[in-house]
Amino acid sequence: MHPEIKRSTFEVETILKFDETTRCALRRGFEMNTTVVEELRKIMDGEQIELVIELLKNFDDNDDFGAMNDFKTIYVQIAKAELKRIENGVQDKDMACGHFVDEHKKVLEEVIKTVEPAIN
């Protein structure tokens, strides 16, 4: 007799891969949208936000980002805020990262499209 397999109801961690341009755009999002970061700190676990910031600083193209829905929310909210900032014509004086603004815009749109947690 074989054991019955039951589906688990716990939240499954999603694995995300962010290339350098995406990590750069998200890091910039944290740097340039401090008001949004502070609002997130009020409604979410501040340690999770700090962990996300550290992950973006220290990971490279070969690393995976494990992301529960709280992490996804942080990524998406920062991506939306940074995209809005860019689209409102706020020009960066120093894009010292070497990327074009349009490159950041494209990857931020992709983060929103692919990472945003589904609402059931």
GUBA-705921 format. One record per residue: x, z, y of N, C-alpha, C, CB in turn; residue in three letters. Coordinates in steps of 0.001 Angstrom, whole numbers, plus 500000, padded with zeros to 6 digits. Glycine has a CB too. Layout:
<pts>
XZYXZYXZYXZYALA;...
</pts>
This chain:
<pts>
500836500000498824500000500000500000500884500000501243499047501211499996MET;500555499128502193501328499004503423500711499842504526501420497541503858HIS;501553500416505395501006501194506510500290500277507500502127501984507225PRO;499294500829508136498559500079509137499354500050510443497157500692509359GLU;499401498914511059500101498785512329499088498927513447500857497430512428ILE;499366499866514343498469500095515476499169499693516753498015501572515546LYS;498394499187517654498933498835518969499113500076519804498018497840519691ARG;500208500144520483500474501266521371499797501010522716502002501483521551SER;499389502081523361498745501938524666499673502323525812497489502786524721THR;500935502675525517501840503044526594502285501808527361503053503797526043PHE;502721502045528594503150500949529456504466500390528932503299501421530931GLU;504518499089528766505720498433528278506577498042529471505372497192527409VAL;507844498307529348508771497954530407508994496448530397510110498709530245GLU;508988495860531545509254494441531706510735494270532018508362493819532827THR;511316493227531485512709492933531801512726491812532834513521492537530515ILE;513390492064533936513515491082535008514975490679535137512974491644536352LEU;515209489441535483516554488978535803516516488435537221517058487890534781LYS;517337488992538092517434488536539462518811487922539675517177489696540457PHE;518853486698540180520146486095540495520665486679541809520030484542540587ASP;521867486282542190522501486848543383521693486594544651523894486278543548GLU;521120485418544784520341485111545981519118486016546074519912483636545981THR;518459486253544946517282487127544931517670488560545250516579487065543568THR;518738489046544634519192490408544927519581490532546398520386490792544022ARG;520230489519546941520630489518548346519405489576549255521470488271548667CYS;518405488744548973517195488715549802516453490051549742516266487576549350ALA;516398490662548565515728491961548435516534493061549133515524492317546944LEU;517849493018548988518687494009549709518443493883551212520216493805549385ARG;518409492648551689518153492397553108516770492922553494518265490884553425ARG;515824492756552586514483493277552819514472494778553029513587492924551670GLY;515248495496552226515347496943552395516014497290553728516133497567551228PHE;517060496546554085517804496827555318516976496546556569519082496001555355GLU;516199495475556556515527495007557764514088495515557913515525493512557780MET;513564496157556904512165496613556927512094498109556649511314495837555888ASN;512792498870557472512896500308557249511542501016557349513862500910558246THR;510652500496558163509318501107558279508569501004556957508501500430559407THR;508661499861556308507997499676555004508636500583553965508076498192554543VAL;509952500687553988510647501564553039510184503005553231512187501460553216VAL;510072503449554479509623504824554747508180505038554288509746505143556247GLU;507324504044554481505939504140553999505903504233552475505112502923554477GLU;506744503447551800506811503512550336507276504893549881507760502424549787LEU;508228505475550606508722506820550261507605507866550343509881507219551198ARG;506649507660551239505542508607551393504552508543550234504814508341552696LYS;504390507361549649503361507209548608503922507083547202502520506006548903ILE;505241506927547090505870506765545781507006507760545649506384505316545580MET;507548507831544465508687508693544178509921508149544897508936508794542643ASP;510457508924545826511625508503546591512833508217545721511977509548547598GLY;512954508926544593514071508679543679513984507291543068514102509733542574GLU;512772506816542805512614505469542264513061504426543288511150505221541850GLN;512735504650544541513130503717545589514652503687545701512490504106546945ILE;515284504845545668516748504902545730517365504211544516517231506366545812GLU;516765504375543354517265503717542146517172502200542279516481504190540911LEU;516056501704542802515900500260543006516981499743543957514487499934543565VAL;517232500462545035518266500056545995519630500006545311518305501028547202ILE;519948501025544520521229501053543809521337499914542793521409502397543103GLU;520251499624542099520263498517541140520578497202541840518913498417540411LEU;519971496979542984520198495735543718521637495628544224519228495635544891LEU;522252496759544539523625496747545037524645496536543926523922498040545758LYS;524366497083542747525404497184541731525271496252540534525444498548541246ASN;524164495566540390523995494694539234524494493300539552522529494648538795PHE;524812492556538491525204491161538697524296490242537889526685490940538303ASP;524622488958537865523747487966537244523522488184535754524310486607537455ASP;524389488929535097524244489150533659523408490374533322525597489286533029ASN;523045491147534321522308492387534092520804492154534115522687493428535137ASP;520114492949533312518655492941533284518158494112534113518110493016531823ASP;517013493916534731516359494983535469515136495403534668515970494531536922PHE;515155496616534141513954497129533513512993497532534617514269498328532564GLY;511740497170534482510830497438535599509454497862535121510706496213536481ALA;509136499112535360507783499585535152506975499139536370507733501155534949MET;505688499329536347504847498855537445505236499443538800503408499182537156ASN;505701500700538827506128501280540106507301500493540692506521502765539923ASP;508257500109539861509392499326540336508918497962540813510452499172539229PHE;508015497353540061507481496045540456506816496142541818506478495521539406LYS;506070497216542033505397497416543317506419497482544445504546498702543292THR;507506498188544225508547498306545243509147496932545541509649499291544785ILE;509537496201544497510118494865544697509162493973545480510458494213543341TYR;507899493965545080506927493059545695506636493458547143505626493044544882VAL;506488494738547428506200495166548796507364494832549733505908496675548831GLN;508577495013549251509748494670550066509824493159550244511054495208549418ILE;509570492400549185509590490935549286508540490450550283509346490292547903ALA;507338491016550235506279490615551166506657490945552612504958491306550799LYS;507214492135552829507593492537554188508702491635554727508049494013554211ALA;509687491334553903510797490494554353510329489060554581511944490523553329GLU;509475488557553726508937487209553903508129487117555199508060486817552697LEU;507327488135555467506544488167556706507465488191557923505605489392556724LYS;508516488971557835509482489065558938510112487695559199510584490117558618ARG;510495487020558129511104485691558262510095484692558827511635485197556895ILE;508876484714558285507864483747558713507401483973560148506673483807557786GLU;507534485209560635507169485499562025508260485081562995506873486980562196ASN;509274484418562479510302483859563345511367484827563790509678483288564524GLY;511418485993563157512477486935563505513765486386562891512156488406562989VAL;514631485912563747515861485288563267516956486339563114516317484170564227GLN;517628486231562005518757487120561773519954486628562568519097487207560268ASP;520597487546563247521795487167563982522961486993563032522130488209565048LYS;522945487723561934524050487584560996523523487370559582524961488821561047ASP;523566486158559152523304485871557743524673485752557097522425484549557539MET;525425486822557186526805486850556711526899486676555197527465488152557119ALA;525776486749554534525787486611553081526131485187552654524435487013552506CYS;525963484225553563526277482842553228525083482035552746527332482815552188GLY;523925482668552600522711481958552197521970481445553427521792482877551360HIS;521151480439553208520259479953554261518978480778554241519944478434554079PHE;518330480902555381517070481635555471516053481045554494516519481599556918VAL;516019479714554376515079479073553451515337479458551997515156477565553597ASP;516610479721551653516925480173550294516318481554550057518463480207550064GLU;516461482439551023515872483780550899514357483670550809516279484681552098HIS;513779482836551648512327482667551654511828482206550286511907481661552738LYS;512501481236549709512095480695548405512142481759547310512994479517548019LYS;513221482541547253513325483544546186512357484707546411514761484072546095VAL;512091485042547665511110486096547943509714485669547507511109486450549440LEU;509367484417547763508083483883547300508000483936545782507885482438547793GLU;509107483648545123509147483674543657508984485098543122510468483071543149GLU;509599486065543789509439487475543385507970487861543461510295488419544286VAL;507330487517544559505907487863544737505063487200543646505404487424546148ILE;505349485953543397504570485192542412504742485712540988504964483733542463LYS;505966486051540610506232486372539208506291487859538885507506485752538806THR;506545488688539875506755490118539596505525490959539895507926490639540405VAL;504692490514540814503555491320541251502745491814540051502658490509542201GLU;502564493128539926501816493656538782500374493138538774501824495194538806PRO;499935492792537608498539492337537454497621493540537609498310491636536061ALA;496520493332538312495531494398538476494430494148537457494955494446539948ILE;494226495141536636493211495013535576491842495433536057493598495843534363ASN;
</pts>
